[in-house]
Amino acid sequence: MFGSNFQRHLVAAVASILMSSIAIGAAVAPSDLSASPIEMPAHA
């Protein structure tokens, strides 16, 4: 069935994007905060 298969792929894609963005945010945030706290709102 097309609907359930598409939904499964969509959920997997969204989950992977979410996880990667969280991982990148966790890796980048500490360096941004220590390096230039004034520029942080521009990135967010």
BAKEZA-886083 format. One record per residue (C-alpha): x negated, y, z; residue in one letter; residue number from 1. Coordinates in steps of 0.05 Angstrom, whole numbers, plus 32768, in hexadecimal, padded with zeros to 4 digits. Each point is the difference from the previous one (the first is absolute). Example, Ala and Ser with C-alpha at 12.3 -4.5 7.8 and 13.67 -1.06 7.14 Angstrom:
BEGIN
((7F0A 7FA6 809C) 'A' 1)
((7FE5 8045 7FF3) 'S' 2)
***
This chain:
BEGIN
((8000 8000 8000) 'M' 1)
((7FE3 8043 7FEB) 'F' 2)
((8019 8029 803B) 'G' 3)
((7FE1 7FD8 8038) 'S' 4)
((7FBE 7FF6 7FDA) 'N' 5)
((7FFB 804B 7FF1) 'F' 6)
((8010 8012 8048) 'Q' 7)
((7FCB 7FD0 8019) 'R' 8)
((7FCB 801F 7FD3) 'H' 9)
((8017 8046 8013) 'L' 10)
((7FFB 7FF1 804B) 'V' 11)
((7FBB 7FE1 7FF6) 'A' 12)
((7FE8 803C 7FD8) 'A' 13)
((801B 8032 8033) 'V' 14)
((7FE2 7FD8 803A) 'A' 15)
((7FBC 7FFD 7FDF) 'S' 16)
((8000 804A 7FF1) 'I' 17)
((8016 8010 8047) 'L' 18)
((7FCA 7FD3 801E) 'M' 19)
((7FC9 801E 7FD3) 'S' 20)
((8016 8047 8010) 'S' 21)
((8000 7FF1 804A) 'I' 22)
((7FBB 7FE1 7FFB) 'A' 23)
((7FE5 803B 7FD8) 'I' 24)
((8020 8031 8030) 'G' 25)
((7FE1 7FDC 803C) 'A' 26)
((7FBC 8000 7FDF) 'A' 27)
((8002 8049 7FE8) 'V' 28)
((8023 8023 803A) 'A' 29)
((7FC8 7FFB 8034) 'P' 30)
((7FCC 801B 7FD0) 'S' 31)
((802E 8039 7FEA) 'D' 32)
((8010 8012 8048) 'L' 33)
((7FB7 8001 8015) 'S' 34)
((7FE7 8022 7FC1) 'A' 35)
((8034 8036 7FF1) 'S' 36)
((8040 8003 802B) 'P' 37)
((8016 803F 7FDB) 'I' 38)
((8005 7FDD 7FBD) 'E' 39)
((8029 7FC5 801B) 'M' 40)
((8045 801F 7FF2) 'P' 41)
((7FEC 800C 7FB7) 'A' 42)
((7FF4 7FB5 7FF6) 'H' 43)
((8041 7FED 8023) 'A' 44)
***
